[in-house]
Amino acid sequence: MTSTTDVDLEQFETEWEQWHHRHERRRNDPLGFHAITGLYWLTEDPVALADAPGRWSIGPEGAVVELAEGETLTHDGTVIRGRHAFGELAERAGILLHFSDGPVAGAIELAKRGGFTIVRPRRSDHPFLAAYTGTPAYDPHPRWRVDAAFVAFDEPEPTEVGAAVEGLTHVYDAPGVLRFELDGGPRDLLAFSAGAEHLLVLFRDETSGVTTYAANRSILVPAPDAEGRTTIDFTRATNLPCAYTDHATCPLPPSRNHLPVAVEAGEKTPLDRVRADAVPVRRS
């Protein structure tokens, strides 16, 4: 594995800046998480969205939308009108339904989180999109990129964690543990499955609630090689959506994933966030 002394500092900083710029652009996409205007928990009683089409409910057919005359949604090129049942969603699954409000592009995320079905409208005219000025971060330094050994469990372990929303829990499969040296001592972090190419690590450390977001930060770690070797780059520790909006249901780290050191790398606490008590405004 590459050591800190092998790294060209200028190149490391340049690559980090390019990566963070791309990450910020995705984060502030016109129909991304910063565009979410509300979080609705579906029940049998239909609920109208303040700034998006339809009356939404949940029943034996799964999520159901009832669109008024003139209202439409589009999913994968198919136009939806009137009453439409979406069927049962799998846990952590979701679909994005598009609509337009005059010149404004919009979308409704239909998803299942912690056993509950939710809808989250998104609008490209959300004021936070224009107001967002970026997320502060520590200056990148290769000392925070560390070699790690992945120790796999015999079988992935279902692991229950809390959520940004009180009373909600998530369950993730943990295939193993990452072990590494950091700040003079041996450390380990429980890793979650994140597709074929990465592991996902959710963690807290001694900067949490001080200079970094109190609830969590996340890192995508390259999948280990055949010998279990990989690299954890703490300079690429990012905030989850719950750091920016009250309308998120993000998972919290497992209790064991609190590092007893100050990881002064990666993203810091955002400067602003969207509050749930903000009243969405539909513009003509």
Secondary structure, 3 states (H helix, E strand, C coil): CCCHHHCCHHHHHHHHHHHHHHHHHHHCCCCCHHHECCCEECCCCCEECCCCCCEEEEECCEEEEECCCCCCEEECCEEECCEEECECCCCCCEEEEEEEECCEEEEEEEEEECCEEEEEEEECCCHHHHHCCCCCECCCCHHHEEEEEEEEEEEEEEEEEEECCCCCEEEEEEEEEEEEEECCEEEEEEEEECCCCEEEEEEECCCECCCECCCCEEEEEECCCCCCEEEEEHHHCECCHHHCECCCCCECCCCCCECCCCCCCCECCCCCCECCCCCCCCCC
